[in-house]
Amino acid sequence: MVSSLNDLISRRLVKRYLSFFPGSLEILWTAQSMICNRWAWPGWKRVRGNRLPRLRREWLVDLATYPRQNHLLPRKVLFLTGCLGILEHGLATAVVLAHRNCDVDVVWFGNLQVDQPDDIYHQRKFRHYYGRALENEEDGTQGYRMLDLLSIPPAMLSATMIEAVHAQAYIDVVYITRREKVDIYGRDKQLYAYRVQRDCDIMARLLTCMQQGSYDVLVTTNAAVLEFGLAYRLSQIVGLPAGSYEFFGRPGEVGVAFGPKIMSYPTDDLWAQDAPHNLSAARRQRALDVLKARVRTQPGGLSSQQIREKLALQTDLPTVLICPNVPFDGQFLGRASIFLNMRSWLVDTVRYLASQPIPANIIVRAHPHENIYQPEETAILILKEGAGDILDRLRIVEPSSPVSTYDLMQVADFGLVYSSTAGLEMAANGLPVVCGNFFHYNGKGFTYDPLTVEEYFQDISQLLG
């Protein structure tokens, strides 16, 4: 731990001092990109050198060479992009839209840091990686224009817009700190104030765009956090239709939504269009292939008997499997929740189960991605703080445990979930599932979807009885 801290301090000092020497950082970044390019999917295709500026020029040449698809309905698009790793797919997507008969204004912002203004180091890093890729082409490529958001004058915000800024700033603090429990009047006061100031400025400039651009639609990524969530909120206030997209970790696949933001996983219309939901042999096999692929993402392979022995489960009691999401991430996934947040859902759930006259084996499976995100606030920490007096009644499976979520499904009688795909997978395995909030698979007839906290606990009582 001490060694890691010293390494971190040393790296920060090197960055700080190199920032004052012209060309030094650029040589370092060029050397790094020649070893392994970060625009390429890791392990998929090795590419040497920073190809983004050249690739964008190639895209625009293609756009000018191949005829626009004028048979498609023309649209004027406000496309917001920015941040490290997001500008790349934003620029590519905007070029595709321009080819599909859209006039696209690509509005970009250059901040790499989300918790404070960019220092000299990050300013130079942005210019090195993105500078040439953000210039307007002299040939004036049809239907495609780059706009620096900070070059656009701010407009006056209404009271409703300022209220939306504060709501977004709160979400941003949760996202940045990776804590569901934040204190905007205490330890997080400075960060919250910075996000409010920054979000006010960004929204005021976006408002000018929307007022002067006569756009048909806003397109942005995510639509839940940071400037992207802010743009979505503003579009809803001014009545500008919005589309959003997000990548969910599988190469070549992207989720797209129009109207509701993509992070709410709007699937109701798709489900309605699929009626009467006939499961052909081909569709069944496709679903099985997806489920098998997900099983392979976790270690496991234990038998039900091995799991019962490992967790000291009582065979004469019902077994409840509780699957939370990564705590802070649960704030951005799904739609409305009947609980205040995931913390209150988790604590109230285990306390309710522990207080029942009919005892049960209570398994809490911490989300495996806690190991990836390394959040300050974890499921185990939440339980220690909110249910420390009944921890001996719980069987807590840590994120790095060799016992997988899919192993645990073998011994569970029913599941309780919050913004977790495990609920869909348990239902696919024939287990009853009660949901603490509304996710993409709710309202389809194969999960319990209570509308109040009282109904939630009634459903649990029914399953226990």
PLY file of the C-alpha trace (Angstrom):
ply
format ascii 1.0
element vertex 465
property float x
property float y
property float z
element edge 464
property int vertex1
property int vertex2
end_header
0.00 0.00 0.00
2.80 2.40 0.94
4.68 1.46 -2.23
1.58 2.14 -4.39
1.08 5.51 -2.71
4.71 6.46 -3.29
4.44 5.44 -6.95
1.32 7.58 -7.33
2.99 10.62 -5.74
6.08 10.14 -7.90
4.00 9.98 -11.09
2.12 13.14 -10.17
5.36 14.98 -9.49
6.82 13.86 -12.83
3.68 15.06 -14.65
3.75 18.37 -12.82
7.36 19.17 -13.62
7.29 17.93 -17.22
4.33 20.25 -17.82
6.70 23.23 -17.75
9.06 21.88 -20.44
7.82 22.35 -24.02
7.68 19.14 -26.05
8.62 16.79 -23.20
5.15 15.39 -22.56
4.39 15.16 -26.26
7.47 12.98 -26.83
6.38 10.73 -23.96
2.82 10.35 -25.27
4.02 9.69 -28.81
6.33 6.95 -27.55
3.49 5.40 -25.52
1.09 5.42 -28.46
3.70 3.72 -30.66
3.80 0.83 -28.19
0.04 0.37 -27.81
-2.61 2.62 -29.25
-5.52 3.35 -26.93
-8.03 3.93 -29.72
-7.98 0.21 -30.54
-10.01 -2.31 -28.55
-7.52 -4.01 -26.13
-6.40 -7.36 -27.42
-8.55 -7.08 -30.53
-6.39 -5.25 -33.04
-3.00 -3.71 -32.37
-2.60 -0.29 -33.93
0.52 1.86 -33.70
0.43 5.61 -33.36
-2.36 8.08 -32.63
-4.60 7.46 -35.63
-7.61 9.60 -34.66
-6.71 12.81 -36.56
-5.84 10.82 -39.71
-8.91 8.63 -39.38
-11.19 11.65 -39.11
-9.71 13.09 -42.29
-10.31 9.76 -44.01
-13.92 9.71 -42.77
-14.52 13.20 -44.14
-12.98 12.27 -47.50
-15.38 9.32 -47.64
-18.23 11.63 -46.68
-17.38 13.97 -49.54
-16.82 11.12 -52.00
-19.90 8.99 -51.47
-23.34 10.51 -52.17
-25.41 11.47 -49.17
-28.47 9.33 -48.64
-30.85 12.03 -49.78
-33.80 9.64 -49.83
-33.76 9.73 -46.02
-35.68 12.40 -44.15
-33.32 15.36 -43.55
-32.58 16.29 -39.95
-30.58 19.04 -38.29
-28.65 17.49 -35.42
-26.98 19.00 -32.37
-24.38 16.41 -31.43
-22.64 16.88 -28.05
-19.40 15.05 -27.40
-16.33 15.43 -25.22
-14.18 13.80 -22.52
-11.39 11.28 -22.78
-12.39 8.23 -24.80
-15.79 9.63 -25.80
-14.74 12.09 -28.49
-13.54 9.18 -30.62
-16.86 7.41 -31.09
-18.68 10.76 -31.02
-16.81 12.00 -34.09
-17.31 8.70 -35.92
-21.05 8.62 -35.17
-21.50 12.22 -36.30
-19.88 11.43 -39.67
-22.31 8.54 -40.17
-25.27 10.80 -39.38
-24.01 13.37 -41.90
-23.91 10.65 -44.55
-27.50 9.74 -43.64
-28.76 13.14 -44.81
-28.32 14.99 -41.50
-26.76 18.41 -41.05
-24.67 17.83 -37.94
-23.19 20.45 -35.63
-20.63 18.58 -33.52
-20.38 20.61 -30.33
-17.40 19.50 -28.26
-15.88 20.41 -24.92
-12.27 19.83 -24.02
-12.10 19.21 -20.28
-10.38 15.95 -19.37
-10.85 16.35 -15.61
-14.36 16.18 -14.17
-13.65 17.33 -10.63
-11.64 20.50 -11.32
-10.48 22.71 -14.21
-7.80 21.21 -16.43
-4.25 22.09 -15.38
-1.38 22.63 -17.82
-0.68 18.89 -18.02
-4.25 17.98 -19.04
-4.54 20.93 -21.43
-1.44 19.77 -23.28
-2.65 16.17 -23.25
-5.95 17.20 -24.82
-4.24 19.23 -27.54
-1.83 16.38 -28.29
-4.46 13.67 -28.69
-7.41 15.64 -30.00
-6.29 19.03 -31.31
-5.96 18.23 -35.02
-9.01 15.97 -34.96
-11.28 18.84 -33.87
-10.42 21.32 -36.60
-12.98 22.21 -39.27
-11.94 21.04 -42.72
-11.24 23.86 -45.15
-13.33 22.22 -47.87
-16.46 22.76 -45.78
-17.66 19.17 -45.88
-21.39 19.13 -46.49
-23.53 18.51 -43.43
-20.70 18.44 -40.90
-19.40 21.26 -38.72
-17.24 21.37 -35.58
-18.05 23.86 -32.80
-16.05 24.49 -29.63
-18.67 24.77 -26.89
-16.62 27.29 -24.93
-16.57 29.61 -27.95
-20.36 29.92 -27.84
-21.71 32.80 -25.72
-23.87 31.79 -22.74
-27.60 32.53 -22.57
-29.68 33.38 -19.50
-30.96 30.32 -17.63
-34.47 30.10 -16.20
-35.25 29.02 -12.64
-36.26 25.58 -13.94
-32.94 25.21 -15.71
-30.96 26.22 -12.63
-32.90 23.65 -10.63
-31.95 21.05 -13.23
-28.30 22.12 -12.92
-28.33 21.46 -9.18
-29.97 18.07 -9.67
-27.37 17.11 -12.28
-24.51 18.39 -10.12
-25.64 16.10 -7.31
-25.67 13.09 -9.66
-22.24 14.11 -10.92
-20.86 14.12 -7.38
-22.16 10.58 -6.89
-20.60 9.54 -10.19
-17.21 11.17 -9.55
-16.81 10.07 -5.92
-18.29 6.63 -6.61
-20.35 6.95 -3.47
-24.12 6.80 -3.27
-23.97 8.55 0.11
-22.63 12.06 -0.53
-22.63 15.17 1.64
-22.89 18.33 -0.45
-22.79 20.44 2.72
-19.73 18.70 4.16
-16.90 16.68 2.62
-18.33 17.01 -0.92
-19.22 20.70 -0.71
-16.31 21.93 -2.84
-16.84 19.35 -5.57
-20.58 20.02 -5.68
-19.98 23.79 -5.93
-17.55 23.22 -8.81
-20.00 21.00 -10.67
-22.81 23.55 -10.19
-20.60 26.33 -11.56
-19.39 24.25 -14.49
-22.82 22.83 -15.29
-24.37 26.29 -15.22
-21.81 27.53 -17.74
-22.20 24.47 -19.99
-26.01 24.60 -19.92
-26.02 28.34 -20.69
-23.86 27.78 -23.79
-25.91 24.78 -24.90
-29.04 26.88 -24.51
-27.62 29.41 -26.98
-27.04 26.55 -29.43
-30.56 25.26 -29.06
-32.10 28.71 -29.37
-30.15 29.70 -32.47
-29.67 26.40 -34.29
-33.23 25.34 -35.15
-32.30 21.73 -34.44
-34.59 18.75 -34.92
-32.85 16.53 -32.39
-30.08 16.37 -29.79
-27.76 13.36 -29.90
-25.30 12.56 -27.12
-23.83 9.59 -25.28
-25.12 8.22 -21.96
-27.56 11.11 -21.19
-27.28 10.44 -17.45
-24.02 11.88 -16.10
-21.80 14.94 -16.48
-22.31 17.27 -19.46
-24.19 14.55 -21.32
-26.83 14.24 -18.62
-27.00 18.02 -18.44
-27.65 18.31 -22.18
-30.42 15.72 -21.93
-32.08 17.59 -19.05
-31.96 20.84 -21.02
-33.43 19.19 -24.10
-36.39 18.01 -22.03
-36.97 21.52 -20.68
-36.90 23.26 -24.07
-38.79 20.49 -25.84
-35.99 19.32 -28.14
-36.26 15.57 -28.95
-33.20 13.64 -27.80
-31.44 10.45 -28.80
-28.66 8.82 -26.76
-26.37 5.82 -27.00
-24.01 3.85 -24.80
-21.56 0.98 -25.11
-21.98 -1.86 -22.63
-18.68 -3.68 -22.82
-19.16 -5.98 -25.84
-17.17 -5.03 -28.99
-19.31 -4.09 -31.94
-22.52 -3.61 -29.92
-24.16 -0.37 -28.84
-27.44 0.52 -27.13
-29.48 3.33 -28.68
-32.58 5.11 -27.38
-34.79 7.91 -28.66
-36.88 9.85 -26.16
-36.07 8.18 -22.84
-32.34 8.23 -22.07
-30.42 5.08 -22.86
-29.37 4.53 -19.22
-33.03 4.02 -18.28
-32.97 0.98 -20.61
-36.28 1.77 -22.33
-37.51 -1.59 -23.65
-41.30 -1.32 -23.31
-41.89 -0.42 -26.98
-39.58 -3.21 -28.16
-41.41 -5.68 -25.93
-44.79 -4.55 -27.25
-43.62 -4.89 -30.86
-42.41 -8.43 -30.14
-45.87 -9.67 -29.05
-47.02 -12.43 -28.81
-43.44 -13.38 -27.78
-43.11 -16.71 -29.56
-39.85 -18.36 -28.58
-38.57 -20.18 -31.66
-35.75 -22.69 -31.48
-33.35 -20.13 -32.99
-34.31 -17.42 -30.49
-34.07 -19.86 -27.60
-30.57 -20.87 -28.70
-29.53 -17.22 -29.02
-30.73 -16.53 -25.47
-28.92 -19.61 -24.17
-25.72 -18.53 -25.89
-25.91 -15.10 -24.24
-26.58 -16.63 -20.82
-23.71 -19.10 -21.21
-21.36 -16.29 -22.25
-22.27 -14.35 -19.11
-21.70 -17.41 -16.92
-18.16 -17.63 -18.30
-17.38 -14.09 -17.10
-17.17 -15.30 -13.49
-15.17 -18.07 -11.86
-17.28 -20.83 -10.41
-18.46 -24.33 -11.19
-19.29 -25.44 -7.63
-22.11 -27.90 -7.05
-25.13 -26.99 -4.92
-23.85 -29.29 -2.16
-20.43 -27.58 -2.19
-22.07 -24.16 -1.96
-24.26 -25.19 0.98
-21.21 -26.51 2.81
-19.04 -23.50 1.96
-21.65 -20.98 3.14
-22.93 -23.13 6.01
-26.52 -22.98 4.75
-29.27 -24.76 6.65
-30.96 -27.18 4.28
-34.36 -26.98 6.05
-34.65 -23.18 5.53
-35.61 -21.19 2.42
-32.65 -19.45 0.76
-32.87 -15.86 -0.45
-30.27 -14.52 -2.91
-29.85 -10.73 -2.77
-28.02 -9.13 -5.71
-27.24 -5.40 -5.48
-25.47 -3.45 -8.19
-22.27 -1.51 -7.56
-23.74 1.03 -5.09
-22.99 4.29 -6.92
-23.78 2.78 -10.32
-27.31 1.92 -9.23
-28.10 5.64 -9.30
-27.84 5.79 -13.09
-29.37 2.50 -14.20
-33.04 1.80 -14.67
-35.99 4.04 -13.96
-37.86 5.07 -10.82
-37.16 3.23 -7.57
-39.61 2.60 -4.76
-36.71 3.08 -2.34
-34.73 6.25 -1.71
-31.61 4.59 -3.11
-29.85 1.25 -3.26
-28.40 1.71 0.22
-31.84 1.98 1.81
-33.10 -0.96 -0.28
-30.24 -3.22 0.83
-30.36 -2.32 4.52
-34.17 -2.41 4.76
-34.28 -5.73 2.90
-31.83 -7.63 5.10
-33.38 -6.17 8.26
-36.84 -7.24 7.15
-35.67 -10.77 6.37
-33.82 -11.06 9.67
-36.91 -9.95 11.61
-39.30 -12.51 10.12
-40.75 -15.31 12.25
-39.87 -17.70 9.42
-36.04 -17.75 9.34
-34.15 -17.96 6.07
-30.67 -18.33 4.66
-29.86 -14.78 3.58
-27.13 -14.55 0.91
-25.86 -11.14 -0.21
-23.78 -11.33 -3.38
-21.67 -8.18 -3.74
-21.41 -7.19 -7.41
-18.24 -8.55 -9.08
-17.61 -5.18 -10.74
-16.80 -3.66 -7.36
-13.35 -5.07 -8.09
-13.20 -3.06 -11.32
-14.61 0.26 -10.12
-12.93 0.11 -6.70
-15.63 2.32 -5.14
-15.15 3.83 -1.73
-18.66 2.68 -0.85
-19.24 -1.06 -1.21
-22.15 -3.38 -0.46
-20.24 -4.85 2.48
-19.50 -1.40 3.91
-23.18 -0.44 3.58
-24.17 -3.56 5.49
-21.61 -2.92 8.22
-22.91 0.63 8.67
-26.63 -0.07 8.38
-27.00 -3.64 9.57
-23.91 -4.32 11.63
-25.90 -5.90 14.45
-27.27 -8.69 12.22
-24.21 -9.47 10.09
-23.98 -12.90 11.72
-27.37 -13.71 10.14
-26.07 -12.97 6.64
-23.93 -14.96 4.23
-21.95 -12.30 2.38
-20.22 -13.33 -0.83
-17.47 -10.85 -1.69
-16.88 -9.50 -5.23
-13.73 -11.59 -5.70
-15.20 -14.78 -4.26
-14.65 -18.02 -6.23
-18.37 -18.67 -5.65
-20.11 -17.12 -8.65
-23.56 -15.55 -8.83
-24.59 -18.41 -11.11
-23.45 -21.01 -8.57
-25.60 -19.30 -5.96
-28.69 -19.49 -8.18
-28.56 -23.29 -7.77
-29.37 -23.07 -4.06
-31.69 -20.03 -4.05
-35.46 -20.30 -3.68
-36.00 -16.75 -4.86
-34.03 -13.58 -5.59
-34.14 -9.91 -4.63
-32.42 -7.44 -6.94
-31.73 -3.75 -7.55
-30.61 -2.62 -11.04
-29.08 -6.00 -11.63
-29.18 -8.19 -14.73
-28.97 -11.12 -12.30
-32.72 -10.67 -11.84
-33.34 -11.46 -15.50
-30.97 -14.42 -15.34
-32.64 -15.81 -12.21
-36.03 -15.51 -13.90
-34.62 -17.32 -16.95
-33.62 -20.13 -14.57
-37.14 -20.34 -13.18
-36.59 -18.48 -9.91
-39.11 -15.94 -8.58
-37.54 -12.46 -8.47
-38.70 -9.36 -6.58
-37.27 -6.08 -7.87
-36.43 -3.03 -5.77
-36.50 -0.67 -8.75
-37.60 -0.70 -12.38
-35.07 -2.09 -14.82
-35.23 -3.09 -18.48
-36.86 -6.48 -17.84
-39.60 -5.28 -15.48
-43.23 -5.17 -16.50
-42.82 -8.15 -18.83
-44.70 -10.68 -16.71
-41.87 -12.80 -15.29
-40.78 -10.75 -12.25
-42.48 -9.28 -9.21
-42.62 -5.52 -9.80
-44.02 -3.89 -6.64
-45.10 -0.25 -6.91
-44.60 0.57 -3.21
-42.26 -0.50 -0.41
-45.24 -2.11 1.32
-45.96 -4.25 -1.76
-42.28 -5.17 -1.98
-42.23 -6.64 1.51
-45.62 -8.30 0.98
-44.18 -10.10 -2.04
-41.20 -11.28 0.02
-43.49 -12.48 2.83
-45.59 -14.40 0.32
-42.52 -16.14 -1.11
-41.19 -16.98 2.35
-44.54 -18.41 3.43
0 1
1 2
2 3
3 4
4 5
5 6
6 7
7 8
8 9
9 10
10 11
11 12
12 13
13 14
14 15
15 16
16 17
17 18
18 19
19 20
20 21
21 22
22 23
23 24
24 25
25 26
26 27
27 28
28 29
29 30
30 31
31 32
32 33
33 34
34 35
35 36
36 37
37 38
38 39
39 40
40 41
41 42
42 43
43 44
44 45
45 46
46 47
47 48
48 49
49 50
50 51
51 52
52 53
53 54
54 55
55 56
56 57
57 58
58 59
59 60
60 61
61 62
62 63
63 64
64 65
65 66
66 67
67 68
68 69
69 70
70 71
71 72
72 73
73 74
74 75
75 76
76 77
77 78
78 79
79 80
80 81
81 82
82 83
83 84
84 85
85 86
86 87
87 88
88 89
89 90
90 91
91 92
92 93
93 94
94 95
95 96
96 97
97 98
98 99
99 100
100 101
101 102
102 103
103 104
104 105
105 106
106 107
107 108
108 109
109 110
110 111
111 112
112 113
113 114
114 115
115 116
116 117
117 118
118 119
119 120
120 121
121 122
122 123
123 124
124 125
125 126
126 127
127 128
128 129
129 130
130 131
131 132
132 133
133 134
134 135
135 136
136 137
137 138
138 139
139 140
140 141
141 142
142 143
143 144
144 145
145 146
146 147
147 148
148 149
149 150
150 151
151 152
152 153
153 154
154 155
155 156
156 157
157 158
158 159
159 160
160 161
161 162
162 163
163 164
164 165
165 166
166 167
167 168
168 169
169 170
170 171
171 172
172 173
173 174
174 175
175 176
176 177
177 178
178 179
179 180
180 181
181 182
182 183
183 184
184 185
185 186
186 187
187 188
188 189
189 190
190 191
191 192
192 193
193 194
194 195
195 196
196 197
197 198
198 199
199 200
200 201
201 202
202 203
203 204
204 205
205 206
206 207
207 208
208 209
209 210
210 211
211 212
212 213
213 214
214 215
215 216
216 217
217 218
218 219
219 220
220 221
221 222
222 223
223 224
224 225
225 226
226 227
227 228
228 229
229 230
230 231
231 232
232 233
233 234
234 235
235 236
236 237
237 238
238 239
239 240
240 241
241 242
242 243
243 244
244 245
245 246
246 247
247 248
248 249
249 250
250 251
251 252
252 253
253 254
254 255
255 256
256 257
257 258
258 259
259 260
260 261
261 262
262 263
263 264
264 265
265 266
266 267
267 268
268 269
269 270
270 271
271 272
272 273
273 274
274 275
275 276
276 277
277 278
278 279
279 280
280 281
281 282
282 283
283 284
284 285
285 286
286 287
287 288
288 289
289 290
290 291
291 292
292 293
293 294
294 295
295 296
296 297
297 298
298 299
299 300
300 301
301 302
302 303
303 304
304 305
305 306
306 307
307 308
308 309
309 310
310 311
311 312
312 313
313 314
314 315
315 316
316 317
317 318
318 319
319 320
320 321
321 322
322 323
323 324
324 325
325 326
326 327
327 328
328 329
329 330
330 331
331 332
332 333
333 334
334 335
335 336
336 337
337 338
338 339
339 340
340 341
341 342
342 343
343 344
344 345
345 346
346 347
347 348
348 349
349 350
350 351
351 352
352 353
353 354
354 355
355 356
356 357
357 358
358 359
359 360
360 361
361 362
362 363
363 364
364 365
365 366
366 367
367 368
368 369
369 370
370 371
371 372
372 373
373 374
374 375
375 376
376 377
377 378
378 379
379 380
380 381
381 382
382 383
383 384
384 385
385 386
386 387
387 388
388 389
389 390
390 391
391 392
392 393
393 394
394 395
395 396
396 397
397 398
398 399
399 400
400 401
401 402
402 403
403 404
404 405
405 406
406 407
407 408
408 409
409 410
410 411
411 412
412 413
413 414
414 415
415 416
416 417
417 418
418 419
419 420
420 421
421 422
422 423
423 424
424 425
425 426
426 427
427 428
428 429
429 430
430 431
431 432
432 433
433 434
434 435
435 436
436 437
437 438
438 439
439 440
440 441
441 442
442 443
443 444
444 445
445 446
446 447
447 448
448 449
449 450
450 451
451 452
452 453
453 454
454 455
455 456
456 457
457 458
458 459
459 460
460 461
461 462
462 463
463 464
